[in-house]
Amino acid sequence: MNRLLIDMETLERVAPIIRNVAHPLRLRILDYLDREGEPKSVSDIMDAACVGQAIASQQLRIMKDQGVLSSKREGNFVLYGIADQSVLLLLDCIRHHEAHK
């Protein structure tokens, strides 16, 4: 198999994204948003992740700042969705790893 190594510029660009989503709670949020297939409110995300508002908001902000999530206001609610679908490949890797334990 003669595959080229991923260039360092690409690795340097994606490493912070991987580092920021590689947190159990952030992965849970991504998994939930992926499963739901549509943007969800902070309160929906809080319920799914079993955390309070402050913790959920902090995790959402971290992922939004990194460009992983997007947000939009609808009335009194802010809805969060997945902006960078490529991060879902991390969830696929986790599922694959778990299936082959």
PLY file of the C-alpha trace (Angstrom):
ply
format ascii 1.0
element vertex 101
property float x
property float y
property float z
element edge 100
property int vertex1
property int vertex2
end_header
0.00 0.00 0.00
1.59 3.24 -1.13
-0.32 6.04 0.57
1.15 9.48 1.03
1.43 10.87 4.52
-0.94 13.69 5.39
0.95 16.94 4.99
1.97 18.79 8.16
0.00 21.91 7.23
-3.22 19.90 7.24
-2.31 18.14 10.49
-1.52 21.47 12.16
-4.86 22.88 10.98
-7.00 19.96 12.20
-5.18 19.12 15.45
-6.84 21.97 17.42
-10.27 20.87 16.18
-9.65 17.27 17.20
-8.24 18.41 20.54
-11.31 20.55 21.22
-13.89 17.87 20.42
-11.90 15.10 22.15
-13.73 15.60 25.42
-16.40 13.12 26.57
-19.10 15.75 27.03
-18.41 17.42 23.69
-18.45 14.04 21.97
-21.80 13.30 23.67
-23.19 16.60 22.37
-21.97 15.86 18.85
-23.43 12.35 19.03
-26.79 13.77 20.14
-26.86 16.44 17.43
-25.89 13.87 14.82
-28.60 11.45 15.95
-31.25 14.17 16.00
-30.26 15.39 12.54
-31.34 18.98 13.15
-30.28 21.94 15.29
-31.32 21.73 18.93
-31.79 24.21 21.75
-29.48 24.51 24.73
-32.18 23.01 26.96
-32.52 19.98 24.67
-28.75 19.55 24.71
-28.66 19.94 28.51
-31.23 17.17 28.89
-29.44 14.83 26.49
-26.06 15.41 28.14
-27.41 15.46 31.71
-25.62 18.71 32.55
-26.61 22.17 33.73
-26.97 25.25 31.58
-23.58 26.77 32.42
-21.65 23.62 31.54
-23.63 23.00 28.35
-23.17 26.61 27.22
-19.45 26.47 27.89
-19.02 23.29 25.83
-21.17 24.66 23.01
-19.16 27.90 22.93
-15.87 25.98 22.70
-17.11 23.98 19.71
-18.73 27.01 18.08
-15.51 29.03 18.42
-13.65 26.22 16.66
-16.19 26.14 13.80
-17.47 22.68 14.72
-20.96 23.96 15.61
-23.14 26.72 14.24
-25.89 28.59 16.02
-28.97 30.51 15.02
-31.54 32.38 17.02
-35.20 31.39 16.70
-37.36 33.55 18.91
-36.18 33.14 22.50
-34.03 30.10 21.67
-30.57 29.60 20.26
-30.34 26.42 18.22
-27.04 24.61 17.74
-26.20 22.36 14.82
-23.15 20.68 13.37
-21.27 23.06 11.07
-18.36 20.76 10.24
-19.69 17.33 9.30
-16.17 15.90 9.12
-16.00 15.76 12.94
-18.65 13.05 12.80
-15.97 10.73 11.45
-14.52 10.79 14.98
-17.79 9.30 16.24
-17.56 6.63 13.54
-14.04 5.79 14.75
-15.29 5.51 18.33
-18.16 3.22 17.29
-15.78 1.11 15.20
-13.35 0.82 18.11
-16.14 -0.17 20.52
-17.49 -2.79 18.11
-14.07 -4.43 17.83
-13.17 -4.62 21.52
0 1
1 2
2 3
3 4
4 5
5 6
6 7
7 8
8 9
9 10
10 11
11 12
12 13
13 14
14 15
15 16
16 17
17 18
18 19
19 20
20 21
21 22
22 23
23 24
24 25
25 26
26 27
27 28
28 29
29 30
30 31
31 32
32 33
33 34
34 35
35 36
36 37
37 38
38 39
39 40
40 41
41 42
42 43
43 44
44 45
45 46
46 47
47 48
48 49
49 50
50 51
51 52
52 53
53 54
54 55
55 56
56 57
57 58
58 59
59 60
60 61
61 62
62 63
63 64
64 65
65 66
66 67
67 68
68 69
69 70
70 71
71 72
72 73
73 74
74 75
75 76
76 77
77 78
78 79
79 80
80 81
81 82
82 83
83 84
84 85
85 86
86 87
87 88
88 89
89 90
90 91
91 92
92 93
93 94
94 95
95 96
96 97
97 98
98 99
99 100
